[in-house]
Amino acid sequence: MVLVKQTHCKRRHKFTLDNTYIRTNGTRACKECQRVRVQSWRKTNPKKHKEYSRSYCEINSEKLSERTRVWKQVNPEKRQAQHRRRRANELNQLGNFSNWMVNYYRYSQAGCCFYCNKKINSKFSAGAPGREILEHLTPLARGGLHCWTNTALACWKCNAAKGIKTVEEYREDIRK
């Protein structure tokens, strides 16, 4: 008997190192087909899926916390964007903002703070002095929108000093 090594799945997806999933019984499946099977099972068994997810989270809470902590360290820009979206959502603000706009501000402001024109560093951890912050010109708390027309990059120090003031109010305070 000659064993033939499979090169494709049943749907003719080619097996590669990047797209191959090894099942618990040792057989192979392409990740795309496995993803479709899992999604289908989740739709047909929502109660079982919910119970499985709940028990998995309880059993692996430390592992999941560590994975989340590592992800936040590796993806600080995505984490900040996630935080901004959540905060805007809590305040019922409309608007869509993505990381490419932050990059646009870095370029258009030449890496300088909107208020003090000092160089700001995008490599520091969030909340550190000198760190860039996405600043709402009209604060969300005062009805400003979470969109590109109401934002600029500012240094941490200026952002903290401005608080919930508008741009005009903050510039008046600086002049005093």
Residue pairs with C-beta under 8 A, 6 or more apart in sequence:
6 15
6 28
7 14
7 15
8 14
8 15
9 15
9 28
9 29
9 30
9 33
10 33
11 30
11 32
11 33
13 19
13 30
13 32
13 33
14 30
15 28
15 30
19 30
19 31
19 32
20 28
20 29
20 30
20 31
21 28
21 29
21 30
21 31
21 34
22 28
23 29
23 34
29 37
41 49
42 49
57 64
71 79
72 79
76 125
76 126
77 99
77 102
78 99
79 126
80 126
80 134
81 97
81 98
81 99
81 102
84 97
84 134
84 146
85 97
85 146
87 140
87 146
88 95
88 97
88 140
88 146
91 140
91 141
93 140
93 144
93 145
93 146
94 145
94 146
94 147
95 145
95 146
95 147
95 150
96 147
97 134
97 146
97 147
97 148
97 151
101 148
101 151
102 132
102 134
102 153
105 134
105 151
105 152
105 153
106 122
106 132
106 153
109 152
109 153
111 119
111 120
111 122
112 118
112 119
112 120
113 119
113 120
113 132
113 153
113 154
113 155
113 158
114 135
114 152
114 153
114 154
114 158
115 154
115 155
115 158
115 162
115 170
115 171
115 174
116 155
116 157
116 158
118 155
120 130
120 131
120 132
120 153
120 154
120 155
121 130
121 131
121 132
122 131
122 132
124 130
124 131
125 131
127 156
128 156
129 155
129 156
129 157
130 155
130 156
130 157
131 155
131 156
132 153
132 154
132 155
132 156
133 153
133 154
133 155
133 156
133 159
134 151
134 152
134 153
135 151
135 152
135 153
135 154
135 158
135 159
135 162
136 144
136 146
136 150
136 151
137 144
137 150
137 151
137 152
137 166
137 167
138 144
138 145
138 150
138 166
138 167
139 163
139 164
139 165
139 166
140 146
141 164
142 164
142 166
144 150
154 162
158 170
161 170
161 173
162 170
165 173
